[in-house]
């Protein structure tokens, strides 16, 4: 099976698996991350098959939709790629991307982290989809999915959350901007990612300015 065929089979698998998923973590999210990955990869010396599969499978079973179990996604990806007889080294790398891509993984101080340029590229691509106009839409879509308040001035953002606190948070959606989304610009790995993130970061700042003017009745 060629690399192109492997990617095509993976696309079909992901589309079927995520059918009916929450709107911020559905096939279209995966497709956007995949496109971002290929865009960033043009300027980086990476294994295209690894970054393609990492992007396509990074949210195949997001832990937040599986009772917090972070082993489901890597297991499902391993089983699928093994069924396609993908090279074991590629499978291992893709699984490590899935295990280390999330923002919450960065909230574990002192833990030895897996690092690779392929992970850096896919991580940037995923983080880009969390910010900007689409990032705003995704944040409120998920907040609605979890029946969270839009904003509550009596609940301040927690800027020093542990990984477990982050996973268990039920704070209003606006807090999520300060607890994660506005922090992502400075956590980008690649030059391409940093450039795109700067533009999307400004979109969020402009949005928040208008949000609070409207909330406070000053506009």
N, C-alpha and C positions, 0 to 999 in steps of 0.2 A: 504494500500500500504506500503510495507516495505521500509526501508531506501535505500536498494540496488535498488529497483524498481524506487524510486524517482530520484536517481542519474542517472539511465539509461534513464529515460524519459527526464531528464534535458539535458543530453548529446545529445540526438536526437534533442531536441528543439534548442539547441545552434548551432549544426551543420547546421540545416536548416536555422536558422535566419541569420547566418553569411556567408552563401553561397555567394561567389563572393566578400567578404570583402577585403579591402586593406591588402596586404600580411603580414604586421607587426601586424595586429589586427584581424586576421582571426581565424578559428577553431584551427589551429595548434598552434597558440599563446596560446589559451585557454587550449589546451591539455598539453602544456609544463608547464604552470602555475599550472594546476591541478596536474601533476606529482610532481612538485617541492613542492606543498602544502602537499601532502601525505608523501613525503620524510621528510620534516621538522617536520610534525606533529608527526612522530614516537618518537621524543624526547620531545614532549610537551603534557601537559594534556589538550586536547581540545575536543570540540564536533566535531566528525568527519563529521557528516552530515552538520553542519553549515559551516565548512571550505571547504568541498567538493562543496556545493552549492555556497558559496561565490566565490570560484575560478572559477567555471564554468560560473557564471553569472556576474562576475565583469566588463566585457566589452561587455555585451549584446547589449548596445547601447551607445558606447563611445560618449561623448558630442562633441568631435572635428569633428565627422561625422554627427552631428545633430544640426548644427548652434550654437554650444556652449551651448545648452540646457542640463543642468545637471539633469533634472527631468525625462528624457525619460527612462534611464536605470532602475532606481529604480521602476518606474511605471510599466514597462514591466515585470520586475522580480516579482513584487508583484502580478500582474495579473496571471502570469504563475504558480507560486507556490500556489496561492489560488485555481487555477483550479485543482491542484493535492491534495487539502485538506491537505497541509502541516501545521503542528502546527503553530499557529499565532506567538508564541514566536520565533520560528526558522525563520520565514519569516522576522520578525522585525529585528533580528540580521543580517541576510543576507543582507537586504536592507541597514542597517547601514554600513556594510562592503563596499558595492558598493559606498555609498555616501562619504566614508572617505578614500578609498584606494589610490587615485591618488596622485602623487607628488605635483601637483598644490595646493592640499588642505593644504599642509604644508607651503604654501606661504602666508597664512592668519594669521598674528600675532594677538594674543589676543583673537582669537575665541576659545570657549570651544570645545574641540574635543571629539568625542566618542572614547573610548579605550576598547579593549578586547584582550585577548590572541589570539582568533580566527582571529581578524583583523590583529594582528601582524604577524601571520603565513602566511596568504594569501598575505599580503602586501610584506613581504620578498620574497615570491615565485614570485610575479609579478615583483618586482624590479630585481630579478635575471635574468629574461628574457630580461631585458633592458640593461644588461651589458655583457661583454665577447664577444665571437665570434658572437653569435646570436644577441646580442645587437647592435653590429657594423652593421651587415647586416640589422637589423630592422631600424636603424637610417637612413641609406642611402636609403633604400626602401621607407620610408616615405618622405624623402627629395625629392626623384625623383617623388613621387606621387604628391607632392606640388610644383614641378618644382623649387626647391631651388638650389642655388649654392652649390657646394661641399665645397668650402672654398673661402674666400675673405679676404686677409690680411688687407684691409682697414676697415673691420667691426669687431670691437673688441667684445668679449663675454661680455654680460651684467650679471655681477655676483650678482646683487642686484635687481632682477626683482620682481615686485609684481605679484599676481596671474593673474591679467588682462593683464599685459605686457607679461607674459609667454604664456597665451592663444593666444595672438595676434601676437606673434613673427613670423617673416618671415626670420630670420637670416640663414646664411649658416649652413649646417649640422655639420661641424667640431665644430662650436660654441656650439652646443648642448652637446658635450662631456664635455665642461667646465661649462656649465650652469646647467647641470643635471647629466649626466651619471657618471662622475668621483666623484660626491658627494654622490652617493648612498651607497658606501661601508661603510661609517661612519653613515649611517642612518638605517642600518639593526637592527632588533629588537631581533632576536634569535641567540643563539650561532651557531646553524647549518647554519643559513643564513649568519652570519658574516664569517664563515670559507669558504663557497663556494664563497662568494662575493670577498674575498681577492684574490682568484685565478683568477677570471674573471676580476677583476680590473687590474691585471698585464697584462692580454692579451690586454686590451685597451691601457695601457701605451706603451707596445711594438709596437702596431699598430701605434699609433700616432708618435712615434719616427721614424718609417719607412716612414710614410706619409710625414712628413716634410723633411726628407732627400731626398725623391723623388721629392717633390714639389720644393725644393731649388737646385736640381741638384747636390747634394753632395753624391749620392749613385746610 
